[in-house]
Every structure is written in C-alpha cells, then in structure tokens.
Amino acid sequence: MANSQSVGVFVPTTNVWDVNEIYSTEVTSPAFKELLVRLYQNLNNIAQALNVKDSAIYNTQEFVNGQLYFANPALSSTSTTTPRMRQVMRKVINFGALPDTGTKTAAHGITVNSSTTLTRAYASASDTTGNNYIPIPYASPTLVNNIELKVDGTNVTIITGSNRSAFTVCYVVVEYLTS
C-alpha cells in the first residue's frame, strides 16, 4: 500500500513570508534573488497542482477534466514515443426524457477511433414533477425496473424495462482517453 503522504498533489499551506523582510531586502541582493526563486517555485507548485486536479466542469463540449491515467501500455519499450500520463476527456450528453419501456439513443458527438478508451459512463435522471431521482445504470431486485446504459462509437443508449417517461431530464456523463 502506498504511503498516504505520497498520494495526490498538494500545495503546502504553511509558506510564511516575513513582510518586513521583503520590504527591507535590497532588490539587487542575493537574498532578494533567493526570495524571487522561492516565489516562482511556489507559483509553479500551484500551477502543477491545478493542472492535475479533477475539474468540476460538466460541459456538453469535450473538456479535459484533469484526471490522469498511467502511460499507454500499448507503447513498447522500443517505441520512439515517450510514455506519459494520459488526460481524461469528459462530455455530458443532455439525453432528455427516458423511454417508456424501450430503447432510446442519442448521438454523443465524440470522435472515436482505435485508441479511444472509455473510463467511465454514468447518468442520472430526474422526475421533476414527482421529485424522484435515479442513477443510471439502475439495478433493482425487480428485473423489469432495471435500466441499462451503453456507449458505442456513435451513441449513448438507455434501455428501460418499465415506463420511465416521467423522468424527463437525464444527463449522461462520458469520460474517456484518446490515446
């Protein structure tokens, strides 16, 4: 198990700067140059942490969400391409109402090729009249109430075994790698 202190990216919150020292340090002195180096290092640490955070933006346009996956295992050790962490893309599909006991598809508009890998697909549906909400896929001990979610190269598909048309708002979130 990994050391919990080495997991994740964190910016230190204890950098304390003596304001008097900043004002009293001669701008041509080595101490002032050292201060600038430390400031630049702190700004770089902040930028690096921000660039790998999981952004809470759920847009209908493709968006780099900040999640990073391990280097592509298909790249062999003799490859001329340097292995690097892979960014995850996110897209939300405004699916509309769920079907009445059947299948409904909606185009996702994602450019899919042989290097595309799905990392997550999930949805949530809202019955705004009855104030009922369900996650999708939805598993029920009553088989007819199950709801299936599928993604292919062109569409997202939701299959309902019972009438779910009261759920008039549904958002499908698709997250994927492109390399």
N, C-alpha and C positions, 0 to 999 in steps of 0.2 A: 504494500500500500504506500502511496506517495505521502511524503511529509506534507501536512496540511498547510504549512507555511510556504511551500513552494508551488502551490496550486493557485492558478489565477494570476491576474495582473492587478497590482495595487499601487497607487501613488501614495508615498508617505505623507502623513498629515502633520508631522511634527517638525517640519522645517521652520525654524525660528530665525528671523533676521533681526539683528540689532539695528534699529533705525538710526540710532546715534552714530554707530559705526559707519553706516552708509553715508551719512552726511559729513562725517569728519574725515573720511578717507580721500586722499588726493587722487584725482582721476588718472594720473599718469603713474601711480604707484603699482607695484606688483600685487599688493593686497586688493586693489580695486579690480585689476585684471582677473584675479582669482575669484572675486565676487561675481564678475560677469560670467565666468566659466560656470560657476555653480548655478547661477540663474538660468543660463542656457541649458544646462543638464536637467534642471527641474522642469523647464518647459518641454524639453524632449521627452522626459518620462511621462508627462501629462499627455502629450500628443500620442505616444505609443500606446498608453492605456486606453485612450479614447478610440483609437483606430481598431482595437480588437474587442471592444465591448459589443454586446448583443443589443443593437438599437431597437427601441420600441416604436418603430415606424412600420405600420402595416398599410401599404400603398397598393393601388391597383396597377402600378407600374413596377417593373422589376427593380429591386433595391438590394444593394449589398448590405446585409444585416449585421456584419461584424463577427459572426461565428466563424471559427477557423477549424478546418479538418486537416488531418495528417496529410503528408505528401502523397501524391498519386502512386499507389503501389504498382501500377502498370509501367511506370518508368523504371527501367532496369538500371543496374549499377553502371552499365556501359553507355547509357543514354547521354547525349550531349546536352540535354535539358537539365538544368539544376533543379532537383526536387525542392519544392517549397510548399508551405501550408496553403490550403485552398479556401478561398472565400465562399461563403454560402449566400445564395441569392434567395430573396423572398418575394412572393407575389400573392396578392389577395384577389380572389375572384368573387365578385358580387353575384352570387348564384341565383338570387330571387327566391321564390316560393318552392317548397319541397313538393314532390309529386303526390298525387292521390293513388297510392298502391301501384307503383310502377317505377320506371326509369326516366331520369332526366339528365341531359348532358349540357355542358356549357364549355365553349372554347376557352382555353386558358391563355393562349397567345404567347406561350413560352417557346423559344426556338430550341428544339430538342434534336440532339444528334447522338452518336455512339458514345460520346464522352459525358453525357448528361447522367447524373445520378441523383435520384430523389433521396432526401434526408428526412423529410417529414411532410405529411399531408394530414390535415385535420380541419374540422369545420365546427360551426356552432349555428344552431337555428333558433329563431325566436318566434313565438306565437304572441304577438304584441297585443292581441285582444284578450286572450286568456291568461296572459303573463306566465307562460310556460317556456322553458328553455331546455334544449337538449344538446349534448355534444355529439359529434359525428366523427368516426363511426359510433353507432349506438348499439350496445348489447343489452338484450333483455332476456329474462328466463322464458318469456313468451315469444317464441321464434318469429311470429308474424310481426312483432314490433321492432325487430332489428332493422338497422339502417346501415347500408354499405356505402363506402366511399372508395372510388377508384380513380386513378390518374393514368392516362396514356399519352402518347406523343402529341395529341391534339386537344383532348378534352379532359375535364373532370366530370365524373359520372356519379350520381347518387341514386341508389335503388332502395325504395321503401317497400315493406311487406304489408303495410296498412296505410290508411289515409292520413297523410301528414300535411295536407294542403293548408291547414290552419297556421303552419309555420311559414309565414310569408317573407321572412328575412333570413337569409343564410349566407354566411361568408365562409369561403373555403380558402385556407392558407396553404400554399405550396412552397416548400423550401428545398433547394437543390444545388448541386455542384455542377459546374460546366467544364471541369477538366479533371 
